[in-house]
Amino acid sequence: MNKYLQIKNSILILFTICIFGYAPFAQQTTVKISTEEEIKEDINLNVCKNAERLEAVKKLFQKMGAKDTNIKIEKIKDAENLFVIKKGKTDETVIIGAHYDKTSDGCGVIDNWTGIVILTNLYRSMKDFSTEKTYIFAAFGKEELGLVGSDEMARAIPKEKRANYCAMVNFDSFGFTYPQVMTNISDTKLADLAKEVSDEFKIPFGKAAIDFASSDSESFRKQKIPAVSLHGLSDKWKEYLHSTKDKTENVNSTSVYIGYRFALSYLAKIDAKNCNAFRK
């Protein structure tokens, strides 16, 4: 595991509590900021069987305060997507996503229960306060079989409405290091915004392509919706993803926690931007 991150754990916890508290979202009294211990508890709720993961996602959203009437599951071409909508002041829309399915090897904790934990905790923090934009919190099925769930969702958005979709922010595989951008499936302006957040908080920033890899942001980019994929992997990711090592004890919860706190500030910046800010 990432020894650098482990050594810095206690410092980073204090650091993130201090700096992320100034994010616009966190200034509202209705916001519930998750603790690292709560994030760790949610990581431990992972289930290893693909057939049980969608129900586990639903239960985690319920734990975060989502009402049953607000949780929607759509089955498209044998892929099931779960989503929860948080209305904003406008119909300008931001999609926040993570896939919940896993490969046949391992328990899929790193890839991608960590993304689901970030997604659902973001919902918990954002659901009760005022935002300019409307947010769709989406858990995608069958990402590992070719981005099936996200591709169907993206293609189902009518062409005449796609200009109203400001951005898609995807979380895929945390647990090793700080938030980074997967450049081969991310739009430049959204990647630059991630660097801006990292620079403001003086945490390391990385952006690099991962050869022959993809994730759900690409489905939306194909439909001309600006998108970015964020991960928290180190250069040792090949030893863990899609293998028997993808299990709870190999996840550093601080990486997931910082990913969540980073995302709150990142989304606050998106919320304040013009809807066309990230288009070419």
C-alpha positions as protocol buffer text, in pm:
chain_id: "A"
residue {
  index: 1
  type: MET
  ca { x: 0 y: 0 z: 0 }
}
residue {
  index: 2
  type: ASN
  ca { x: 94 y: 367 z: -23 }
}
residue {
  index: 3
  type: LYS
  ca { x: 332 y: 418 z: 270 }
}
residue {
  index: 4
  type: TYR
  ca { x: 362 y: 791 z: 200 }
}
residue {
  index: 5
  type: LEU
  ca { x: -10 y: 835 z: 249 }
}
residue {
  index: 6
  type: GLN
  ca { x: -14 y: 616 z: 559 }
}
residue {
  index: 7
  type: ILE
  ca { x: 263 y: 820 z: 723 }
}
residue {
  index: 8
  type: LYS
  ca { x: 72 y: 1139 z: 650 }
}
residue {
  index: 9
  type: ASN
  ca { x: -266 y: 1015 z: 775 }
}
residue {
  index: 10
  type: SER
  ca { x: -287 y: 1208 z: 1099 }
}
residue {
  index: 11
  type: ILE
  ca { x: -157 y: 1529 z: 940 }
}
residue {
  index: 12
  type: LEU
  ca { x: -392 y: 1502 z: 644 }
}
residue {
  index: 13
  type: ILE
  ca { x: -698 y: 1452 z: 861 }
}
residue {
  index: 14
  type: LEU
  ca { x: -631 y: 1778 z: 1043 }
}
residue {
  index: 15
  type: PHE
  ca { x: -534 y: 1948 z: 717 }
}
residue {
  index: 16
  type: THR
  ca { x: -854 y: 1853 z: 535 }
}
residue {
  index: 17
  type: ILE
  ca { x: -1076 y: 1945 z: 830 }
}
residue {
  index: 18
  type: CYS
  ca { x: -923 y: 2293 z: 828 }
}
residue {
  index: 19
  type: ILE
  ca { x: -920 y: 2370 z: 457 }
}
residue {
  index: 20
  type: PHE
  ca { x: -1226 y: 2194 z: 321 }
}
residue {
  index: 21
  type: GLY
  ca { x: -1447 y: 2356 z: 581 }
}
residue {
  index: 22
  type: TYR
  ca { x: -1426 y: 2678 z: 382 }
}
residue {
  index: 23
  type: ALA
  ca { x: -1590 y: 2534 z: 72 }
}
residue {
  index: 24
  type: PRO
  ca { x: -1917 y: 2712 z: -20 }
}
residue {
  index: 25
  type: PHE
  ca { x: -2119 y: 2396 z: 40 }
}
residue {
  index: 26
  type: ALA
  ca { x: -1972 y: 2347 z: 386 }
}
residue {
  index: 27
  type: GLN
  ca { x: -2070 y: 2702 z: 490 }
}
residue {
  index: 28
  type: GLN
  ca { x: -2438 y: 2613 z: 484 }
}
residue {
  index: 29
  type: THR
  ca { x: -2576 y: 2499 z: 817 }
}
residue {
  index: 30
  type: THR
  ca { x: -2774 y: 2212 z: 666 }
}
residue {
  index: 31
  type: VAL
  ca { x: -2466 y: 2033 z: 537 }
}
residue {
  index: 32
  type: LYS
  ca { x: -2367 y: 1707 z: 704 }
}
residue {
  index: 33
  type: ILE
  ca { x: -1995 y: 1649 z: 651 }
}
residue {
  index: 34
  type: SER
  ca { x: -1900 y: 1281 z: 679 }
}
residue {
  index: 35
  type: THR
  ca { x: -1606 y: 1188 z: 898 }
}
residue {
  index: 36
  type: GLU
  ca { x: -1326 y: 956 z: 797 }
}
residue {
  index: 37
  type: GLU
  ca { x: -1457 y: 699 z: 1044 }
}
residue {
  index: 38
  type: GLU
  ca { x: -1799 y: 710 z: 874 }
}
residue {
  index: 39
  type: ILE
  ca { x: -1634 y: 671 z: 535 }
}
residue {
  index: 40
  type: LYS
  ca { x: -1444 y: 369 z: 667 }
}
residue {
  index: 41
  type: GLU
  ca { x: -1767 y: 216 z: 799 }
}
residue {
  index: 42
  type: ASP
  ca { x: -1926 y: 256 z: 457 }
}
residue {
  index: 43
  type: ILE
  ca { x: -1628 y: 94 z: 285 }
}
residue {
  index: 44
  type: ASN
  ca { x: -1680 y: -206 z: 511 }
}
residue {
  index: 45
  type: LEU
  ca { x: -2038 y: -244 z: 384 }
}
residue {
  index: 46
  type: ASN
  ca { x: -1908 y: -374 z: 51 }
}
residue {
  index: 47
  type: VAL
  ca { x: -2051 y: -704 z: -70 }
}
residue {
  index: 48
  type: CYS
  ca { x: -1851 y: -942 z: -291 }
}
residue {
  index: 49
  type: LYS
  ca { x: -2131 y: -1089 z: -503 }
}
residue {
  index: 50
  type: ASN
  ca { x: -2232 y: -890 z: -811 }
}
residue {
  index: 51
  type: ALA
  ca { x: -2594 y: -999 z: -772 }
}
residue {
  index: 52
  type: GLU
  ca { x: -2612 y: -829 z: -431 }
}
residue {
  index: 53
  type: ARG
  ca { x: -2433 y: -504 z: -510 }
}
residue {
  index: 54
  type: LEU
  ca { x: -2726 y: -303 z: -649 }
}
residue {
  index: 55
  type: GLU
  ca { x: -2927 y: -366 z: -331 }
}
residue {
  index: 56
  type: ALA
  ca { x: -2622 y: -268 z: -125 }
}
residue {
  index: 57
  type: VAL
  ca { x: -2604 y: 62 z: -315 }
}
residue {
  index: 58
  type: LYS
  ca { x: -2973 y: 124 z: -248 }
}
residue {
  index: 59
  type: LYS
  ca { x: -2927 y: 59 z: 123 }
}
residue {
  index: 60
  type: LEU
  ca { x: -2630 y: 296 z: 136 }
}
residue {
  index: 61
  type: PHE
  ca { x: -2833 y: 574 z: -27 }
}
residue {
  index: 62
  type: GLN
  ca { x: -3109 y: 507 z: 228 }
}
residue {
  index: 63
  type: LYS
  ca { x: -2851 y: 531 z: 505 }
}
residue {
  index: 64
  type: MET
  ca { x: -2753 y: 872 z: 364 }
}
residue {
  index: 65
  type: GLY
  ca { x: -3111 y: 995 z: 391 }
}
residue {
  index: 66
  type: ALA
  ca { x: -3257 y: 919 z: 50 }
}
residue {
  index: 67
  type: LYS
  ca { x: -3628 y: 836 z: 64 }
}
residue {
  index: 68
  type: ASP
  ca { x: -3750 y: 524 z: -114 }
}
residue {
  index: 69
  type: THR
  ca { x: -3968 y: 741 z: -338 }
}
residue {
  index: 70
  type: ASN
  ca { x: -3659 y: 931 z: -459 }
}
residue {
  index: 71
  type: ILE
  ca { x: -3451 y: 625 z: -543 }
}
residue {
  index: 72
  type: LYS
  ca { x: -3508 y: 515 z: -900 }
}
residue {
  index: 73
  type: ILE
  ca { x: -3379 y: 201 z: -1071 }
}
residue {
  index: 74
  type: GLU
  ca { x: -3391 y: 180 z: -1449 }
}
residue {
  index: 75
  type: LYS
  ca { x: -3316 y: -136 z: -1643 }
}
residue {
  index: 76
  type: ILE
  ca { x: -3185 y: -73 z: -1993 }
}
residue {
  index: 77
  type: LYS
  ca { x: -3051 y: -353 z: -2212 }
}
residue {
  index: 78
  type: ASP
  ca { x: -3001 y: -579 z: -1910 }
}
residue {
  index: 79
  type: ALA
  ca { x: -2805 y: -313 z: -1719 }
}
residue {
  index: 80
  type: GLU
  ca { x: -2957 y: -158 z: -1409 }
}
residue {
  index: 81
  type: ASN
  ca { x: -2876 y: 199 z: -1311 }
}
residue {
  index: 82
  type: LEU
  ca { x: -2977 y: 350 z: -979 }
}
residue {
  index: 83
  type: PHE
  ca { x: -3012 y: 725 z: -947 }
}
residue {
  index: 84
  type: VAL
  ca { x: -3131 y: 992 z: -707 }
}
residue {
  index: 85
  type: ILE
  ca { x: -3208 y: 1349 z: -817 }
}
residue {
  index: 86
  type: LYS
  ca { x: -3141 y: 1658 z: -606 }
}
residue {
  index: 87
  type: LYS
  ca { x: -3323 y: 1959 z: -753 }
}
residue {
  index: 88
  type: GLY
  ca { x: -3145 y: 2292 z: -777 }
}
residue {
  index: 89
  type: LYS
  ca { x: -3261 y: 2645 z: -849 }
}
residue {
  index: 90
  type: THR
  ca { x: -3231 y: 2575 z: -1224 }
}
residue {
  index: 91
  type: ASP
  ca { x: -3268 y: 2280 z: -1457 }
}
residue {
  index: 92
  type: GLU
  ca { x: -2902 y: 2300 z: -1552 }
}
residue {
  index: 93
  type: THR
  ca { x: -2778 y: 1954 z: -1462 }
}
residue {
  index: 94
  type: VAL
  ca { x: -2461 y: 1792 z: -1332 }
}
residue {
  index: 95
  type: ILE
  ca { x: -2432 y: 1413 z: -1324 }
}
residue {
  index: 96
  type: ILE
  ca { x: -2225 y: 1260 z: -1044 }
}
residue {
  index: 97
  type: GLY
  ca { x: -2152 y: 895 z: -1111 }
}
residue {
  index: 98
  type: ALA
  ca { x: -1977 y: 575 z: -1009 }
}
residue {
  index: 99
  type: HIS
  ca { x: -2020 y: 215 z: -1120 }
}
residue {
  index: 100
  type: TYR
  ca { x: -2118 y: -51 z: -869 }
}
residue {
  index: 101
  type: ASP
  ca { x: -2043 y: -373 z: -1057 }
}
residue {
  index: 102
  type: LYS
  ca { x: -1718 y: -568 z: -1025 }
}
residue {
  index: 103
  type: THR
  ca { x: -1510 y: -818 z: -1215 }
}
residue {
  index: 104
  type: SER
  ca { x: -1514 y: -1189 z: -1129 }
}
residue {
  index: 105
  type: ASP
  ca { x: -1193 y: -1162 z: -924 }
}
residue {
  index: 106
  type: GLY
  ca { x: -1173 y: -1001 z: -583 }
}
residue {
  index: 107
  type: CYS
  ca { x: -1445 y: -818 z: -394 }
}
residue {
  index: 108
  type: GLY
  ca { x: -1454 y: -497 z: -597 }
}
residue {
  index: 109
  type: VAL
  ca { x: -1384 y: -273 z: -299 }
}
residue {
  index: 110
  type: ILE
  ca { x: -1124 y: -53 z: -468 }
}
residue {
  index: 111
  type: ASP
  ca { x: -1294 y: -89 z: -806 }
}
residue {
  index: 112
  type: ASN
  ca { x: -1542 y: 47 z: -741 }
}
residue {
  index: 113
  type: TRP
  ca { x: -1715 y: 38 z: -403 }
}
residue {
  index: 114
  type: THR
  ca { x: -1489 y: 328 z: -304 }
}
residue {
  index: 115
  type: GLY
  ca { x: -1648 y: 534 z: -582 }
}
residue {
  index: 116
  type: ILE
  ca { x: -1995 y: 439 z: -456 }
}
residue {
  index: 117
  type: VAL
  ca { x: -1899 y: 545 z: -103 }
}
residue {
  index: 118
  type: ILE
  ca { x: -1787 y: 885 z: -231 }
}
residue {
  index: 119
  type: LEU
  ca { x: -2102 y: 919 z: -443 }
}
residue {
  index: 120
  type: THR
  ca { x: -2344 y: 841 z: -161 }
}
residue {
  index: 121
  type: ASN
  ca { x: -2165 y: 1055 z: 96 }
}
residue {
  index: 122
  type: LEU
  ca { x: -2172 y: 1346 z: -148 }
}
residue {
  index: 123
  type: TYR
  ca { x: -2548 y: 1297 z: -168 }
}
residue {
  index: 124
  type: ARG
  ca { x: -2570 y: 1302 z: 211 }
}
residue {
  index: 125
  type: SER
  ca { x: -2380 y: 1631 z: 224 }
}
residue {
  index: 126
  type: MET
  ca { x: -2559 y: 1802 z: -65 }
}
residue {
  index: 127
  type: LYS
  ca { x: -2919 y: 1685 z: -42 }
}
residue {
  index: 128
  type: ASP
  ca { x: -3056 y: 1948 z: 197 }
}
residue {
  index: 129
  type: PHE
  ca { x: -2897 y: 2270 z: 82 }
}
residue {
  index: 130
  type: SER
  ca { x: -2947 y: 2514 z: -198 }
}
residue {
  index: 131
  type: THR
  ca { x: -2756 y: 2468 z: -524 }
}
residue {
  index: 132
  type: GLU
  ca { x: -2781 y: 2654 z: -852 }
}
residue {
  index: 133
  type: LYS
  ca { x: -2776 y: 2335 z: -1054 }
}
residue {
  index: 134
  type: THR
  ca { x: -2973 y: 2012 z: -1036 }
}
residue {
  index: 135
  type: TYR
  ca { x: -2769 y: 1700 z: -952 }
}
residue {
  index: 136
  type: ILE
  ca { x: -2821 y: 1343 z: -1062 }
}
residue {
  index: 137
  type: PHE
  ca { x: -2641 y: 1093 z: -839 }
}
residue {
  index: 138
  type: ALA
  ca { x: -2604 y: 785 z: -1061 }
}
residue {
  index: 139
  type: ALA
  ca { x: -2476 y: 436 z: -980 }
}
residue {
  index: 140
  type: PHE
  ca { x: -2406 y: 256 z: -1308 }
}
residue {
  index: 141
  type: GLY
  ca { x: -2436 y: -113 z: -1382 }
}
residue {
  index: 142
  type: LYS
  ca { x: -2216 y: -326 z: -1609 }
}
residue {
  index: 143
  type: GLU
  ca { x: -1930 y: -79 z: -1643 }
}
residue {
  index: 144
  type: GLU
  ca { x: -1690 y: -371 z: -1643 }
}
residue {
  index: 145
  type: LEU
  ca { x: -1871 y: -522 z: -1944 }
}
residue {
  index: 146
  type: GLY
  ca { x: -1822 y: -217 z: -2165 }
}
residue {
  index: 147
  type: LEU
  ca { x: -1971 y: 89 z: -1991 }
}
residue {
  index: 148
  type: VAL
  ca { x: -2316 y: -50 z: -2063 }
}
residue {
  index: 149
  type: GLY
  ca { x: -2520 y: 132 z: -1798 }
}
residue {
  index: 150
  type: SER
  ca { x: -2364 y: 476 z: -1843 }
}
residue {
  index: 151
  type: ASP
  ca { x: -2369 y: 448 z: -2222 }
}
residue {
  index: 152
  type: GLU
  ca { x: -2740 y: 377 z: -2222 }
}
residue {
  index: 153
  type: MET
  ca { x: -2811 y: 664 z: -1983 }
}
residue {
  index: 154
  type: ALA
  ca { x: -2604 y: 910 z: -2188 }
}
residue {
  index: 155
  type: ARG
  ca { x: -2758 y: 808 z: -2520 }
}
residue {
  index: 156
  type: ALA
  ca { x: -3108 y: 837 z: -2373 }
}
residue {
  index: 157
  type: ILE
  ca { x: -3062 y: 1212 z: -2311 }
}
residue {
  index: 158
  type: PRO
  ca { x: -3239 y: 1389 z: -2601 }
}
residue {
  index: 159
  type: LYS
  ca { x: -2999 y: 1581 z: -2827 }
}
residue {
  index: 160
  type: GLU
  ca { x: -3193 y: 1903 z: -2781 }
}
residue {
  index: 161
  type: LYS
  ca { x: -3146 y: 1882 z: -2402 }
}
residue {
  index: 162
  type: ARG
  ca { x: -2776 y: 1792 z: -2389 }
}
residue {
  index: 163
  type: ALA
  ca { x: -2666 y: 2156 z: -2379 }
}
residue {
  index: 164
  type: ASN
  ca { x: -2841 y: 2178 z: -2042 }
}
residue {
  index: 165
  type: TYR
  ca { x: -2610 y: 1906 z: -1901 }
}
residue {
  index: 166
  type: CYS
  ca { x: -2317 y: 2110 z: -1771 }
}
residue {
  index: 167
  type: ALA
  ca { x: -2081 y: 1830 z: -1665 }
}
residue {
  index: 168
  type: MET
  ca { x: -2045 y: 1468 z: -1561 }
}
residue {
  index: 169
  type: VAL
  ca { x: -1809 y: 1388 z: -1272 }
}
residue {
  index: 170
  type: ASN
  ca { x: -1713 y: 1022 z: -1237 }
}
residue {
  index: 171
  type: PHE
  ca { x: -1548 y: 850 z: -938 }
}
residue {
  index: 172
  type: ASP
  ca { x: -1370 y: 524 z: -1011 }
}
residue {
  index: 173
  type: SER
  ca { x: -1126 y: 344 z: -781 }
}
residue {
  index: 174
  type: PHE
  ca { x: -986 y: 515 z: -472 }
}
residue {
  index: 175
  type: GLY
  ca { x: -788 y: 386 z: -178 }
}
residue {
  index: 176
  type: PHE
  ca { x: -423 y: 453 z: -255 }
}
residue {
  index: 177
  type: THR
  ca { x: -344 y: 825 z: -291 }
}
residue {
  index: 178
  type: TYR
  ca { x: -479 y: 1173 z: -360 }
}
residue {
  index: 179
  type: PRO
  ca { x: -747 y: 1250 z: -624 }
}
residue {
  index: 180
  type: GLN
  ca { x: -612 y: 1237 z: -979 }
}
residue {
  index: 181
  type: VAL
  ca { x: -754 y: 1284 z: -1328 }
}
residue {
  index: 182
  type: MET
  ca { x: -759 y: 1009 z: -1591 }
}
residue {
  index: 183
  type: THR
  ca { x: -678 y: 1232 z: -1885 }
}
residue {
  index: 184
  type: ASN
  ca { x: -762 y: 998 z: -2173 }
}
residue {
  index: 185
  type: ILE
  ca { x: -1131 y: 1000 z: -2072 }
}
residue {
  index: 186
  type: SER
  ca { x: -1159 y: 1352 z: -1927 }
}
residue {
  index: 187
  type: ASP
  ca { x: -1218 y: 1694 z: -2079 }
}
residue {
  index: 188
  type: THR
  ca { x: -934 y: 1942 z: -2040 }
}
residue {
  index: 189
  type: LYS
  ca { x: -1129 y: 2220 z: -1870 }
}
residue {
  index: 190
  type: LEU
  ca { x: -1264 y: 1988 z: -1601 }
}
residue {
  index: 191
  type: ALA
  ca { x: -914 y: 1845 z: -1550 }
}
residue {
  index: 192
  type: ASP
  ca { x: -778 y: 2198 z: -1513 }
}
residue {
  index: 193
  type: LEU
  ca { x: -1043 y: 2273 z: -1251 }
}
residue {
  index: 194
  type: ALA
  ca { x: -930 y: 1968 z: -1052 }
}
residue {
  index: 195
  type: LYS
  ca { x: -574 y: 2099 z: -1059 }
}
residue {
  index: 196
  type: GLU
  ca { x: -700 y: 2438 z: -941 }
}
residue {
  index: 197
  type: VAL
  ca { x: -867 y: 2277 z: -637 }
}
residue {
  index: 198
  type: SER
  ca { x: -553 y: 2077 z: -556 }
}
residue {
  index: 199
  type: ASP
  ca { x: -333 y: 2386 z: -587 }
}
residue {
  index: 200
  type: GLU
  ca { x: -559 y: 2588 z: -359 }
}
residue {
  index: 201
  type: PHE
  ca { x: -541 y: 2320 z: -91 }
}
residue {
  index: 202
  type: LYS
  ca { x: -172 y: 2250 z: -150 }
}
residue {
  index: 203
  type: ILE
  ca { x: -217 y: 1878 z: -202 }
}
residue {
  index: 204
  type: PRO
  ca { x: -38 y: 1680 z: -476 }
}
residue {
  index: 205
  type: PHE
  ca { x: -213 y: 1665 z: -811 }
}
residue {
  index: 206
  type: GLY
  ca { x: -166 y: 1411 z: -1086 }
}
residue {
  index: 207
  type: LYS
  ca { x: -317 y: 1368 z: -1429 }
}
residue {
  index: 208
  type: ALA
  ca { x: -217 y: 1093 z: -1666 }
}
residue {
  index: 209
  type: ALA
  ca { x: -370 y: 855 z: -1913 }
}
residue {
  index: 210
  type: ILE
  ca { x: -411 y: 492 z: -1812 }
}
residue {
  index: 211
  type: ASP
  ca { x: -346 y: 292 z: -2127 }
}
residue {
  index: 212
  type: PHE
  ca { x: -624 y: 64 z: -2250 }
}
residue {
  index: 213
  type: ALA
  ca { x: -851 y: 168 z: -1961 }
}
residue {
  index: 214
  type: SER
  ca { x: -1182 y: 348 z: -1968 }
}
residue {
  index: 215
  type: SER
  ca { x: -1465 y: 443 z: -1734 }
}
residue {
  index: 216
  type: ASP
  ca { x: -1813 y: 593 z: -1735 }
}
residue {
  index: 217
  type: SER
  ca { x: -1711 y: 952 z: -1813 }
}
residue {
  index: 218
  type: GLU
  ca { x: -1634 y: 840 z: -2167 }
}
residue {
  index: 219
  type: SER
  ca { x: -2001 y: 752 z: -2229 }
}
residue {
  index: 220
  type: PHE
  ca { x: -2100 y: 1114 z: -2174 }
}
residue {
  index: 221
  type: ARG
  ca { x: -1809 y: 1262 z: -2366 }
}
residue {
  index: 222
  type: LYS
  ca { x: -1929 y: 1065 z: -2669 }
}
residue {
  index: 223
  type: GLN
  ca { x: -2257 y: 1257 z: -2642 }
}
residue {
  index: 224
  type: LYS
  ca { x: -2074 y: 1593 z: -2620 }
}
residue {
  index: 225
  type: ILE
  ca { x: -2135 y: 1633 z: -2247 }
}
residue {
  index: 226
  type: PRO
  ca { x: -1817 y: 1751 z: -2068 }
}
residue {
  index: 227
  type: ALA
  ca { x: -1695 y: 1481 z: -1830 }
}
residue {
  index: 228
  type: VAL
  ca { x: -1407 y: 1388 z: -1603 }
}
residue {
  index: 229
  type: SER
  ca { x: -1296 y: 1069 z: -1426 }
}
residue {
  index: 230
  type: LEU
  ca { x: -1128 y: 1105 z: -1088 }
}
residue {
  index: 231
  type: HIS
  ca { x: -944 y: 823 z: -915 }
}
residue {
  index: 232
  type: GLY
  ca { x: -714 y: 770 z: -619 }
}
residue {
  index: 233
  type: LEU
  ca { x: -475 y: 507 z: -756 }
}
residue {
  index: 234
  type: SER
  ca { x: -98 y: 484 z: -733 }
}
residue {
  index: 235
  type: ASP
  ca { x: 142 y: 333 z: -985 }
}
residue {
  index: 236
  type: LYS
  ca { x: 83 y: -6 z: -821 }
}
residue {
  index: 237
  type: TRP
  ca { x: -281 y: -22 z: -927 }
}
residue {
  index: 238
  type: LYS
  ca { x: -221 y: -316 z: -1164 }
}
residue {
  index: 239
  type: GLU
  ca { x: -140 y: -538 z: -865 }
}
residue {
  index: 240
  type: TYR
  ca { x: -482 y: -479 z: -710 }
}
residue {
  index: 241
  type: LEU
  ca { x: -752 y: -398 z: -966 }
}
residue {
  index: 242
  type: HIS
  ca { x: -935 y: -691 z: -1126 }
}
residue {
  index: 243
  type: SER
  ca { x: -753 y: -930 z: -895 }
}
residue {
  index: 244
  type: THR
  ca { x: -799 y: -1121 z: -571 }
}
residue {
  index: 245
  type: LYS
  ca { x: -618 y: -833 z: -394 }
}
residue {
  index: 246
  type: ASP
  ca { x: -915 y: -603 z: -449 }
}
residue {
  index: 247
  type: LYS
  ca { x: -1050 y: -636 z: -97 }
}
residue {
  index: 248
  type: THR
  ca { x: -1120 y: -420 z: 207 }
}
residue {
  index: 249
  type: GLU
  ca { x: -788 y: -460 z: 387 }
}
residue {
  index: 250
  type: ASN
  ca { x: -604 y: -313 z: 86 }
}
residue {
  index: 251
  type: VAL
  ca { x: -800 y: 15 z: 90 }
}
residue {
  index: 252
  type: ASN
  ca { x: -657 y: 320 z: 264 }
}
residue {
  index: 253
  type: SER
  ca { x: -968 y: 497 z: 395 }
}
residue {
  index: 254
  type: THR
  ca { x: -787 y: 832 z: 406 }
}
residue {
  index: 255
  type: SER
  ca { x: -759 y: 828 z: 27 }
}
residue {
  index: 256
  type: VAL
  ca { x: -1135 y: 775 z: -1 }
}
residue {
  index: 257
  type: TYR
  ca { x: -1206 y: 1039 z: 263 }
}
residue {
  index: 258
  type: ILE
  ca { x: -989 y: 1299 z: 90 }
}
residue {
  index: 259
  type: GLY
  ca { x: -1151 y: 1207 z: -241 }
}
residue {
  index: 260
  type: TYR
  ca { x: -1491 y: 1285 z: -89 }
}
residue {
  index: 261
  type: ARG
  ca { x: -1378 y: 1614 z: 67 }
}
residue {
  index: 262
  type: PHE
  ca { x: -1201 y: 1714 z: -255 }
}
residue {
  index: 263
  type: ALA
  ca { x: -1520 y: 1640 z: -448 }
}
residue {
  index: 264
  type: LEU
  ca { x: -1729 y: 1871 z: -229 }
}
residue {
  index: 265
  type: SER
  ca { x: -1504 y: 2166 z: -313 }
}
residue {
  index: 266
  type: TYR
  ca { x: -1478 y: 2062 z: -678 }
}
residue {
  index: 267
  type: LEU
  ca { x: -1856 y: 2045 z: -714 }
}
residue {
  index: 268
  type: ALA
  ca { x: -1897 y: 2380 z: -538 }
}
residue {
  index: 269
  type: LYS
  ca { x: -1682 y: 2536 z: -809 }
}
residue {
  index: 270
  type: ILE
  ca { x: -1881 y: 2366 z: -1084 }
}
residue {
  index: 271
  type: ASP
  ca { x: -2204 y: 2483 z: -926 }
}
residue {
  index: 272
  type: ALA
  ca { x: -2086 y: 2846 z: -943 }
}
residue {
  index: 273
  type: LYS
  ca { x: -1978 y: 2826 z: -1309 }
}
residue {
  index: 274
  type: ASN
  ca { x: -2174 y: 2900 z: -1623 }
}
residue {
  index: 275
  type: CYS
  ca { x: -2319 y: 2577 z: -1765 }
}
residue {
  index: 276
  type: ASN
  ca { x: -2107 y: 2612 z: -2081 }
}
residue {
  index: 277
  type: ALA
  ca { x: -1783 y: 2673 z: -1891 }
}
residue {
  index: 278
  type: PHE
  ca { x: -1641 y: 2327 z: -1961 }
}
residue {
  index: 279
  type: ARG
  ca { x: -1730 y: 2291 z: -2326 }
}
residue {
  index: 280
  type: LYS
  ca { x: -1465 y: 2338 z: -2593 }
}
